[in-house]
Amino acid sequence: MALARSALIWLAFTSAAVLADEPVAIRYATFDRDFEKPLRSEPMLLRDGGAKVVEFNGARYFVSVGVTSIQGDTATERIRQLRVARVLALKATTEFIHETVVMSEEKLNQTTTITTRDGVTTGSTRKILEETTLARIRGVIKAPAEVGSWKSADGKLFFYAIGTKL
């Protein structure tokens, strides 16, 4: 059992290491020429988005990538993709620079109903658990320039990258 668990842990670790080094298949990519190689050297950003300081050939770049789903092929949908992915890239930038305050609230409502009809008493209890999570990020940033955009290989996700050379 312990040997099997160790083998699974080793397999998961080596699989993650291999996936991190493998190039990510993307489509319809357009990059700023100064950012193409640094972005392509970061498979996690290409596949998952987020924000990161990338070191490439002795230079440092800050890159932030927003991701949104593709819900069609109309002009309106393409504008929505750009707007949503840009806002998410800015959000990732702000989260990278400033701390995020996360508040979580759980509320349990319990209602008990007792009914007497024709001399027969019945009762029922209804419990409702409501969970709310709110993330608040505050920050003022000068928005970095667009440095690239691409789609996932399966055509389901749109990526928008902003960045600056440090």
Residue pairs with C-beta under 8 A, 6 or more apart in sequence:
19 43
20 43
20 44
21 43
22 43
23 40
23 43
24 43
24 46
24 47
24 153
25 153
26 46
26 150
26 151
26 152
26 153
26 159
27 150
27 151
27 152
27 153
27 155
28 149
28 150
28 151
29 148
29 149
29 150
29 151
30 148
30 149
30 150
31 39
31 40
31 147
31 148
31 150
31 161
32 145
32 146
32 147
32 148
34 147
34 165
35 61
35 63
35 147
35 148
35 161
35 163
36 148
37 56
37 57
38 54
38 56
38 59
38 61
38 63
39 45
39 46
39 54
39 63
39 147
39 148
39 161
40 46
41 54
41 56
42 52
42 54
42 63
44 50
44 52
45 52
45 54
45 63
45 65
45 161
46 65
46 150
46 159
47 152
48 67
49 65
49 66
49 67
49 88
49 89
49 92
49 159
50 64
50 65
50 92
51 62
51 63
51 64
51 65
51 89
51 92
51 93
51 95
51 96
52 62
52 63
52 64
52 96
53 60
53 61
53 62
53 166
54 60
54 61
54 62
54 63
55 61
59 165
59 166
60 165
60 166
61 163
61 164
61 165
61 166
62 93
62 144
62 163
62 164
62 166
63 147
63 161
63 162
63 163
64 89
64 90
64 92
64 93
64 96
64 144
64 161
64 162
64 163
65 89
65 92
65 159
65 160
65 161
65 162
66 84
66 85
66 86
66 87
66 88
66 89
66 90
66 91
66 92
66 159
66 160
66 161
67 85
67 88
67 157
67 158
67 159
67 160
68 80
68 81
68 84
68 85
68 88
68 157
68 158
68 160
69 156
69 157
69 158
70 77
70 81
70 151
70 155
70 156
70 157
70 158
71 77
71 80
81 158
81 160
82 149
82 160
85 149
85 158
85 159
85 160
86 146
86 160
86 162
88 160
89 160
89 161
89 162
90 141
90 143
90 162
91 137
93 141
93 143
93 144
93 162
94 137
94 139
94 141
95 137
97 139
97 141
98 137
98 138
98 139
100 135
100 136
100 137
101 135
101 136
101 137
102 133
102 134
102 135
102 136
103 133
103 134
103 135
103 136
104 131
104 132
104 133
104 134
105 131
105 132
105 133
105 134
106 129
106 130
106 131
106 132
107 129
107 130
107 131
107 132
108 127
108 128
108 129
108 130
109 127
109 128
109 130
110 125
110 126
110 127
110 128
111 125
111 126
111 127
112 123
112 124
112 125
112 126
113 123
113 124
113 125
113 126
114 121
114 122
114 123
115 121
115 122
115 123
116 122
143 162
144 162
144 163
144 164
145 162
145 163
145 164
146 160
146 161
146 162
147 161
147 162
147 163
148 159
148 160
148 161
149 158
149 159
149 160
149 161
150 158
150 159
151 157
151 158
151 159
152 159
